[in-house]
Amino acid sequence: MSEGAVTDIPRGPSGCSRTARKPRIPRIPSAALRVRKWRCYMSEARLAERPKIVVPRGLEGVEIHSGTGEAGHQKQLFREEYLFLVLTGSAATLEGGNTQETVPEGKLITIEPETVGTCTATRPHHYLTVLLHPNLVKRLDDGPSSSQPDRVSMKRSWSMQSTLADALFLLCEQLEPGADSALQCVEAFIDLLIRHGHAWVTSDEDRGSPVLRKVRDQVRIGFARGLPLDELSLRTGMCKYALVRAFKREFGLPPHAYQTHLRVNRARALIRQGVPIAHAALQAGFSDQSHLNRHFKRRLGFTPGQYARQVASRRTRLR
């Protein structure tokens, strides 16, 4: 079947066929046209030298970030959502755990939720990032039943096929103005990922050491109030230094850093809902707003104030 064909209408969890047809995957423009459109798309980001953020109206669980960066600019990849990233003007070095790989310019980078790692550009560049919440992805991909796996595996961190990067750009064109077909466009993008090798798999949440999983779950539940290392050590019966080493080996970072990532993501969600930054900082577990500012900027590349202003003023599209 060609990329542009409309697939058969799938059936949802109830067995009823959907009433709406999935949108056609648009014809992929030529490389020269893509570059021209990309430059137009990024023009404001180049002038303002700050990231642009879009939260499409009426579509929960989606964010679009775009902007520019210098050589050596490093992006933290840990998010609660699936992260899709394309760089133009530069290759990228992906690092996570004990692995490192180079991604050519213009290829789609795909990162699963709570993946620890960094993406470092080798030259000045433009970037486009789309975040999709796992609940949205699960709901749209034919709404898997309880008997089906509960997570889409990205399998690999990037794809050689330019089709996926082009599809991400086209998806953003549909999402920015808040089109009525926005939800269907996200669904079509997920379908395209599935056709290119990504698939539903059983969650890996239950893999690894039961003791370390218990520690991770405790941090997830209590990150807002803070869990001292001594308390985690007492609960598990492990020496705190051995616990830190084992946790980092299992999940890619020590418990305190994992807790900070969770706090930043919670603060971002609260700010997106309209909670004042100072209140979001305290609710997420930070001591004050300046404490949040430092970690927010370091991990996301922009300040809470920049995020709050753009989410409020650019909820439908980039201006």
C-alpha positions as CSV (number, residue, x, y, z in Angstrom):
1,M,0.0,0.0,0.0
2,S,1.3,3.5,-0.8
3,E,2.1,6.1,1.8
4,G,-0.8,8.2,0.7
5,A,-3.5,5.5,0.7
6,V,-6.4,5.6,3.2
7,T,-6.4,2.4,5.3
8,D,-9.5,0.4,6.2
9,I,-11.4,2.0,9.0
10,P,-10.3,0.2,12.2
11,R,-12.6,-0.9,15.0
12,G,-12.3,0.5,18.4
13,P,-12.4,-1.4,21.7
14,S,-16.1,-1.8,21.6
15,G,-16.0,-3.4,18.1
16,C,-17.8,-0.5,16.5
17,S,-16.3,1.0,13.4
18,R,-15.2,4.6,13.5
19,T,-17.4,7.1,11.7
20,A,-14.5,9.3,10.6
21,R,-12.0,8.3,7.9
22,K,-8.4,8.7,8.7
23,P,-6.8,11.6,6.8
24,R,-4.6,10.9,3.9
25,I,-0.9,11.1,4.5
26,P,0.0,14.2,2.4
27,R,2.3,13.9,-0.5
28,I,5.9,14.5,0.8
29,P,7.3,17.7,-0.7
30,S,10.6,17.9,-2.5
31,A,13.8,18.4,-0.4
32,A,14.1,22.0,-1.7
33,L,10.5,22.8,-0.9
34,R,10.9,21.3,2.6
35,V,13.9,23.5,3.3
36,R,12.1,26.7,2.1
37,K,9.0,25.9,4.2
38,W,11.2,25.0,7.2
39,R,13.0,28.4,6.9
40,C,9.7,30.2,6.8
41,Y,8.4,28.1,9.7
42,M,11.4,29.0,11.8
43,S,11.8,32.7,10.8
44,E,10.3,34.1,14.0
45,A,12.4,31.7,16.2
46,R,15.6,33.0,14.5
47,L,14.6,36.6,15.1
48,A,13.5,36.2,18.7
49,E,16.2,33.7,19.5
50,R,13.9,31.9,21.9
51,P,11.9,28.7,21.6
52,K,8.3,28.8,20.4
53,I,5.8,26.6,22.2
54,V,2.3,25.6,20.9
55,V,-0.4,23.7,22.9
56,P,-3.1,23.0,20.3
57,R,-6.5,24.1,21.5
58,G,-8.9,21.3,22.2
59,L,-6.2,18.6,22.0
60,E,-4.9,17.5,25.3
61,G,-1.6,15.7,25.5
62,V,0.2,17.5,22.6
63,E,3.0,20.2,22.7
64,I,5.1,21.6,19.9
65,H,8.4,23.2,20.6
66,S,10.6,24.9,17.9
67,G,13.6,27.1,17.9
68,T,17.3,27.5,17.2
69,G,20.5,26.4,19.0
70,E,24.3,26.8,18.8
71,A,26.9,24.2,18.2
72,G,27.3,22.1,21.4
73,H,23.7,22.9,22.5
74,Q,22.5,19.9,24.6
75,K,18.9,18.9,25.1
76,Q,17.8,16.7,28.0
77,L,15.5,14.0,26.7
78,F,13.7,13.0,29.9
79,R,10.0,13.7,29.5
80,E,6.8,12.1,30.7
81,E,5.6,12.1,27.0
82,Y,6.9,10.4,23.8
83,L,9.4,12.9,22.3
84,F,9.9,13.3,18.5
85,L,12.7,15.6,17.4
86,V,14.2,16.7,14.1
87,L,17.3,18.9,13.7
88,T,18.1,20.8,10.5
89,G,21.5,22.3,9.9
90,S,23.3,19.9,12.2
91,A,23.9,16.3,13.0
92,A,23.2,15.2,16.6
93,T,25.0,13.0,19.1
94,L,22.6,10.9,21.3
95,E,23.9,9.7,24.6
96,G,22.2,7.5,27.1
97,G,23.4,5.0,29.6
98,N,26.6,3.6,28.1
99,T,25.6,4.2,24.5
100,Q,26.4,7.0,22.1
101,E,25.4,7.3,18.4
102,T,25.4,10.0,15.7
103,V,22.2,11.0,14.0
104,P,22.4,12.6,10.5
105,E,20.8,16.0,9.9
106,G,17.1,15.9,9.2
107,K,16.3,12.5,10.6
108,L,13.5,11.8,13.1
109,I,14.7,11.1,16.6
110,T,12.1,9.1,18.7
111,I,12.4,8.9,22.5
112,E,10.1,6.9,24.8
113,P,8.8,8.4,28.1
114,E,11.2,8.7,31.0
115,T,14.2,7.9,28.8
116,V,17.4,9.3,30.4
117,G,19.8,10.8,27.9
118,T,20.9,13.9,26.0
119,C,21.0,15.1,22.4
120,T,23.9,17.4,21.5
121,A,24.0,19.3,18.2
122,T,27.3,19.5,16.4
123,R,26.6,22.8,14.6
124,P,24.2,25.8,14.8
125,H,20.8,24.4,14.0
126,H,17.0,24.6,14.0
127,Y,14.9,22.1,15.9
128,L,11.3,20.9,15.9
129,T,10.0,18.9,18.8
130,V,6.6,17.3,19.3
131,L,5.5,15.8,22.6
132,L,2.7,13.2,22.7
133,H,1.3,12.0,26.0
134,P,1.3,8.2,26.4
135,N,-2.4,8.2,27.2
136,L,-3.2,10.0,23.9
137,V,-1.0,7.6,21.9
138,K,-2.6,4.6,23.5
139,R,-6.1,5.9,23.0
140,L,-5.5,6.8,19.3
141,D,-3.8,3.6,18.2
142,D,-7.0,1.7,18.0
143,G,-7.5,1.9,21.7
144,P,-5.8,-1.4,22.8
145,S,-7.9,-3.6,24.9
146,S,-6.8,-5.0,28.3
147,S,-5.5,-8.1,26.6
148,Q,-3.1,-6.1,24.4
149,P,0.3,-4.7,25.2
150,D,0.0,-1.2,26.8
151,R,3.0,0.7,25.3
152,V,4.2,1.7,21.9
153,S,7.9,0.8,21.6
154,M,10.0,3.2,19.5
155,K,12.5,0.3,19.2
156,R,15.2,2.5,17.9
157,S,16.2,6.1,18.7
158,W,16.1,7.4,15.2
159,S,15.1,6.5,11.6
160,M,17.0,6.8,8.4
161,Q,13.8,7.3,6.4
162,S,13.1,11.0,5.7
163,T,9.4,10.2,5.3
164,L,9.0,10.2,9.1
165,A,10.7,13.6,9.6
166,D,8.6,15.1,6.8
167,A,5.5,13.6,8.4
168,L,6.3,15.3,11.7
169,F,6.7,18.7,10.0
170,L,3.3,18.2,8.2
171,L,1.7,17.1,11.4
172,C,2.8,20.4,13.0
173,E,1.3,22.4,10.1
174,Q,-2.0,20.8,10.9
175,L,-1.8,21.2,14.7
176,E,-0.7,24.8,14.9
177,P,-3.9,26.5,13.7
178,G,-6.1,24.1,15.8
179,A,-7.6,22.4,12.8
180,D,-10.8,20.3,13.3
181,S,-8.8,17.3,11.9
182,A,-5.9,17.7,14.4
183,L,-6.8,14.6,16.3
184,Q,-7.0,12.6,13.1
185,C,-3.7,14.0,12.0
186,V,-2.0,12.8,15.2
187,E,-3.7,9.4,14.6
188,A,-2.3,9.2,11.1
189,F,1.2,10.1,12.3
190,I,1.0,7.2,14.9
191,D,-0.2,4.9,12.2
192,L,2.8,5.9,10.0
193,L,5.1,5.1,12.9
194,I,3.5,1.6,13.3
195,R,3.9,1.0,9.6
196,H,7.6,1.8,9.8
197,G,8.3,-0.8,12.5
198,H,7.1,0.7,15.8
199,A,4.6,-1.6,17.6
200,W,2.7,-2.2,20.8
201,V,4.8,-4.1,23.3
202,T,4.4,-5.2,26.9
203,S,5.5,-2.5,29.3
204,D,8.9,-2.9,30.8
205,E,7.8,-1.5,34.1
206,D,7.9,-4.9,35.8
207,R,11.4,-5.8,34.6
208,G,14.6,-5.5,36.6
209,S,15.1,-5.7,40.4
210,P,11.9,-5.8,42.4
211,V,13.7,-3.8,45.2
212,L,14.7,-1.0,42.7
213,R,11.3,-0.9,41.1
214,K,9.9,-0.4,44.6
215,V,12.2,2.5,45.2
216,R,11.3,4.0,41.8
217,D,7.6,3.7,42.6
218,Q,8.1,5.3,46.0
219,V,9.9,8.2,44.3
220,R,7.1,8.6,41.8
221,I,4.5,8.8,44.6
222,G,6.4,11.0,47.0
223,F,8.6,13.2,44.8
224,A,6.6,16.4,45.7
225,R,7.3,16.1,49.4
226,G,10.8,14.7,48.8
227,L,12.2,11.3,49.9
228,P,15.6,11.6,51.7
229,L,18.1,9.0,50.7
230,D,18.3,7.7,54.3
231,E,14.5,7.0,54.2
232,L,14.8,5.1,50.9
233,S,17.7,3.1,52.3
234,L,15.8,2.3,55.5
235,R,12.8,1.1,53.5
236,T,14.8,-1.2,51.2
237,G,17.4,-2.3,53.7
238,M,20.2,-1.3,51.4
239,C,23.2,0.8,52.1
240,K,22.4,4.2,50.7
241,Y,25.6,4.3,48.6
242,A,24.9,0.9,47.2
243,L,21.3,2.0,46.5
244,V,22.4,5.0,44.5
245,R,24.8,2.9,42.4
246,A,22.2,0.2,41.8
247,F,19.4,2.7,41.0
248,K,21.6,4.6,38.5
249,R,22.7,1.3,36.9
250,E,19.1,0.2,36.5
251,F,17.4,3.5,35.5
252,G,20.2,5.7,34.2
253,L,20.3,8.3,36.9
254,P,20.4,8.4,40.8
255,P,17.2,8.7,42.8
256,H,17.6,12.4,43.5
257,A,18.1,13.3,39.8
258,Y,15.1,11.1,38.9
259,Q,13.0,13.0,41.6
260,T,14.1,16.3,40.1
261,H,13.0,15.3,36.6
262,L,9.6,14.3,37.9
263,R,9.3,17.6,39.7
264,V,10.1,19.6,36.6
265,N,7.6,17.7,34.5
266,R,4.9,18.2,37.2
267,A,5.6,21.9,37.4
268,R,5.4,22.1,33.6
269,A,2.0,20.4,33.6
270,L,0.7,22.8,36.4
271,I,1.9,25.9,34.5
272,R,0.2,24.6,31.4
273,Q,-3.0,24.4,33.3
274,G,-2.7,28.1,34.3
275,V,-1.3,27.6,37.9
276,P,1.0,30.6,38.9
277,I,4.7,29.7,38.7
278,A,5.3,30.3,42.4
279,H,2.5,28.0,43.3
280,A,3.5,25.4,40.7
281,A,7.0,25.3,42.2
282,L,5.8,24.6,45.7
283,Q,3.2,22.0,44.5
284,A,5.9,20.2,42.5
285,G,8.2,20.0,45.5
286,F,10.7,22.9,44.9
287,S,11.6,25.1,47.8
288,D,10.7,28.3,45.8
289,Q,10.4,29.7,42.3
290,S,14.1,30.4,41.8
291,H,14.8,26.7,42.7
292,L,12.3,25.7,40.0
293,N,13.8,28.3,37.5
294,R,17.2,26.7,37.7
295,H,16.2,23.1,37.1
296,F,13.4,24.0,34.6
297,K,15.8,26.0,32.4
298,R,18.6,23.4,32.6
299,R,16.3,20.5,31.6
300,L,13.9,22.1,29.2
301,G,15.9,24.9,27.6
302,F,13.6,27.7,28.6
303,T,12.4,29.4,31.8
304,P,9.0,28.8,33.5
305,G,8.1,32.4,32.7
306,Q,8.8,31.9,28.9
307,Y,6.8,28.7,29.0
308,A,3.9,30.3,30.8
309,R,3.7,33.3,28.5
310,Q,3.8,31.3,25.3
311,V,1.4,28.6,26.5
312,A,-1.1,31.4,27.3
313,S,-0.6,33.4,24.2
314,R,0.2,30.7,21.6
315,R,-2.4,28.0,22.5
316,T,-3.5,27.7,18.9
317,R,-0.5,28.4,16.7
318,L,2.9,30.0,16.4
319,R,2.5,33.7,15.6
